[in-house]
Amino acid sequence: MLDLDLATILWQALNFLVLVTALYYLLFKPMIAQIRAQAEERQHRMQRIQEEQGEVEALRSELESRLSAAEEEAEALMSRARNQAEVERAALLQEAQAEVERLLTEAQIDVYRLRRQAVEEFHDELLEAVLDVSGLIIGRVAPDEVHDALVQELCDSVWELGQSDMRRVEALRRSLGERTPTVIARTAEPLTPEQQGLIVRTFSALADRNVNIDLKVEPVLGLGMEVRLGDLVMDNTIAGRLDELREIVLEDLEERISHE
């Protein structure tokens, strides 16, 4: 039979309690506190991780939103740039077309001007040649009576001037001064002594003094005579009449060309 000592049992129980208490305060309690602290630390870390994940998500969303806005803005800029380029291209095309039309208009005007100038020069030269030839032909085929009649008509015109326009005659006489005037006469054919005397008498009466005569024969005049005394010039030649006809024909040609 087991002999148990109550005091021993109590002592051992007391030692066990002391040991358990010592182990609790010295080992288990610090270990539990450390475990709790580590658990709280892990809890804090998890919370920070979750917060950081939320911030990351928010930042990602913000970045995605900014990226989308940037893409939209870039698309808008590209669209505006394309529209602006299209407007500028249209403006350049319109300006180029206007410039081309202006150049074409100027070219047409230049062509018309050159054509008109060439036609006028051709008409002028042709008419000049026709009238020169006509004057020479008339001078050769016309009888001498025609030349004599033209000379007589010129002298008659001088006498008529003295009767109809005395103011002009007086002005001519004053312009001659005190010198003996010279009548410069150009005739298509040589004048007879009678005709020369007629001219001297006619212009001496006009100048109210004796005059000299400087006579030149120029067949290019065709028929008739041209005289000059001071500022007075009188032309009664076929060449002079053809010149008058030339001016009329040229005016008619210019009017017709302008209407084309």
C-alpha positions in Angstrom: 0.0 0.0 0.0 1.3 3.4 -1.1 2.3 5.6 1.7 1.5 9.2 0.8 2.8 12.2 2.7 0.3 15.0 2.6 2.9 17.6 3.4 5.0 16.3 0.5 2.1 16.4 -1.8 1.2 19.9 -0.7 4.8 21.0 -1.1 5.0 19.5 -4.5 1.7 21.1 -5.5 2.9 24.4 -4.2 6.2 24.0 -6.1 4.2 23.2 -9.2 2.0 26.2 -8.8 5.0 28.4 -8.2 6.6 26.8 -11.3 3.5 27.4 -13.4 3.2 30.9 -12.1 6.8 31.6 -12.9 6.5 30.0 -16.3 3.3 32.1 -16.9 4.9 35.4 -16.0 8.4 34.7 -17.3 7.6 32.7 -20.4 4.0 32.4 -21.5 2.8 36.0 -20.8 5.7 37.6 -22.8 5.2 35.0 -25.5 1.4 35.8 -25.6 2.2 39.5 -25.6 4.7 39.1 -28.4 2.2 36.9 -30.4 -0.5 39.5 -29.9 1.9 42.3 -30.9 2.9 40.3 -34.0 -0.7 39.7 -34.8 -1.5 43.4 -34.4 1.5 44.2 -36.5 0.3 41.8 -39.2 -3.1 43.3 -38.9 -1.7 46.8 -39.4 0.4 45.6 -42.3 -2.6 44.0 -43.9 -4.6 47.2 -43.4 -1.7 49.3 -44.9 -1.5 46.9 -47.8 -5.2 47.2 -48.3 -5.0 51.0 -48.1 -2.0 51.0 -50.5 -4.0 48.7 -52.9 -6.9 51.1 -52.7 -4.5 54.0 -53.5 -3.0 52.0 -56.3 -6.4 51.3 -57.7 -7.4 54.9 -57.4 -4.1 56.0 -59.0 -4.6 53.4 -61.8 -8.2 54.7 -62.3 -6.9 58.3 -62.4 -4.2 57.4 -64.8 -6.6 55.5 -67.0 -8.9 58.5 -66.9 -6.1 60.9 -67.7 -4.9 58.6 -70.5 -8.5 58.5 -71.9 -8.8 62.2 -71.7 -5.3 62.7 -73.3 -6.4 60.3 -76.1 -9.6 62.3 -76.6 -7.7 65.6 -76.5 -5.1 64.2 -79.0 -7.9 63.0 -81.3 -9.6 66.5 -81.0 -6.2 68.1 -81.8 -5.7 65.8 -84.8 -9.2 66.6 -86.0 -8.7 70.3 -85.6 -5.4 70.0 -87.4 -7.0 68.1 -90.2 -9.8 70.6 -90.5 -7.3 73.5 -90.4 -5.1 71.8 -93.0 -8.2 71.2 -95.2 -9.2 74.8 -94.9 -5.7 76.0 -95.7 -5.5 73.6 -98.6 -8.8 74.9 -100.0 -7.6 78.5 -99.5 -4.4 77.8 -101.3 -6.2 76.1 -104.1 -8.6 79.0 -104.4 -5.7 81.5 -104.3 -3.8 79.5 -106.9 -6.9 79.3 -109.1 -7.4 83.0 -108.8 -3.8 83.6 -109.7 -4.1 81.3 -112.7 -7.2 83.1 -113.8 -5.5 86.4 -113.4 -2.5 85.3 -115.4 -4.8 83.9 -118.1 -6.7 87.2 -118.2 -3.4 89.1 -118.4 -2.2 86.8 -121.1 -5.4 87.2 -123.1 -5.1 90.9 -122.8 -1.5 90.8 -123.9 -2.3 88.6 -126.8 -5.2 90.9 -127.8 -3.0 94.0 -127.4 -0.2 92.4 -129.5 -2.7 91.2 -132.1 -4.3 94.6 -132.3 -0.9 96.3 -132.5 0.3 93.9 -135.2 -3.0 94.5 -137.1 -2.7 98.2 -136.7 0.9 98.2 -137.8 0.1 96.0 -140.8 -2.9 98.2 -141.8 -0.8 101.3 -141.3 2.1 100.0 -143.4 -0.3 98.5 -146.0 -2.3 101.7 -146.2 0.8 103.8 -146.4 2.2 101.7 -149.3 -1.2 101.7 -151.1 -1.5 105.5 -150.8 2.1 106.1 -151.9 1.6 103.9 -154.9 -1.7 105.5 -155.6 -0.1 109.0 -155.5 2.6 108.0 -157.9 0.1 106.3 -160.3 -2.2 109.3 -160.2 0.8 111.6 -160.8 1.8 109.6 -163.9 -1.5 108.9 -165.5 -3.3 112.2 -164.7 -3.1 114.9 -167.4 -1.1 118.1 -166.9 -4.4 120.0 -166.6 -5.1 118.4 -163.3 -1.8 119.6 -161.8 -2.4 123.1 -163.2 -5.9 123.1 -161.7 -4.6 122.2 -158.3 -2.0 125.0 -158.4 -4.7 127.4 -159.5 -7.0 126.2 -156.7 -4.3 126.9 -154.1 -3.8 130.4 -155.3 -7.5 131.0 -155.4 -7.7 129.8 -151.7 -5.0 132.4 -150.8 -7.1 135.2 -152.4 -10.2 133.9 -150.6 -8.3 133.9 -147.3 -7.5 137.6 -147.8 -11.2 138.3 -148.3 -12.7 136.0 -145.6 -10.2 136.1 -142.7 -8.5 139.5 -142.6 -7.6 139.1 -138.9 -5.5 136.0 -139.7 -3.9 137.8 -142.6 -2.9 140.8 -140.4 -1.5 138.4 -137.8 0.6 136.7 -140.5 1.9 140.1 -141.8 2.9 141.1 -138.3 4.7 137.8 -137.7 6.8 138.3 -140.8 8.4 141.5 -139.4 10.3 143.8 -141.7 12.3 141.2 -143.6 11.5 140.1 -147.1 9.7 136.8 -146.7 10.4 133.7 -148.6 7.7 131.4 -149.9 8.8 127.8 -149.7 6.9 125.8 -152.4 6.9 122.1 -153.0 5.4 121.0 -156.3 4.9 117.6 -157.9 5.8 118.9 -161.3 7.9 121.8 -162.6 6.0 125.1 -162.7 5.7 127.2 -165.8 7.0 130.8 -165.6 3.4 132.0 -165.7 2.6 129.8 -162.6 5.6 131.0 -160.8 4.6 134.6 -161.5 1.1 133.8 -160.2 2.5 132.5 -157.0 4.7 135.5 -156.5 1.9 137.9 -157.1 -0.5 136.0 -154.9 1.7 135.7 -151.9 3.1 139.3 -152.3 -0.5 140.4 -152.0 -1.0 138.2 -149.0 2.2 139.5 -147.2 1.6 143.1 -148.5 5.2 143.2 -149.7 7.5 141.5 -152.3 8.3 137.9 -151.5 11.0 135.5 -152.7 10.2 132.0 -153.8 12.1 128.8 -153.0 10.7 126.2 -155.4 11.3 122.4 -155.0 10.0 119.7 -157.3 9.0 116.5 -155.5 7.2 113.9 -157.6 6.2 112.1 -154.5 3.5 114.7 -154.0 1.7 113.2 -157.0 0.0 116.3 -158.3 -0.5 119.9 -157.0 1.6 122.1 -154.7 2.3 122.8 -151.1 3.4 126.2 -149.9 4.7 127.7 -146.6 4.9 131.3 -145.7 5.8 132.0 -142.1 3.3 130.1 -140.0 0.9 129.6 -142.9 0.9 126.2 -144.6 -1.4 125.4 -147.5 -1.4 122.0 -149.1 -3.3 121.2 -152.3 -1.5 118.1 -153.4 -2.7 114.5 -154.1 -0.3 113.3 -151.4 -2.0 115.7 -148.9 -5.5 114.6 -149.9 -4.4 110.9 -149.6 -3.0 111.7 -146.1 -6.4 113.0 -145.1 -8.0 109.8 -146.6 -5.4 107.8 -144.7 -6.5 109.3 -141.4 -10.1 108.6 -142.1 -9.4 105.0 -143.1 -7.2 104.4 -140.0 -9.9 105.7 -137.7 -12.5 103.4 -139.3 -10.1 100.4 -139.0 -9.4 101.2 -135.3 -13.1 101.4 -134.6 -13.7 98.1 -136.3 -10.9 96.4 -134.4 -12.1 97.7 -131.1 -15.6 96.2 -131.8 -14.1 92.7 -132.5 
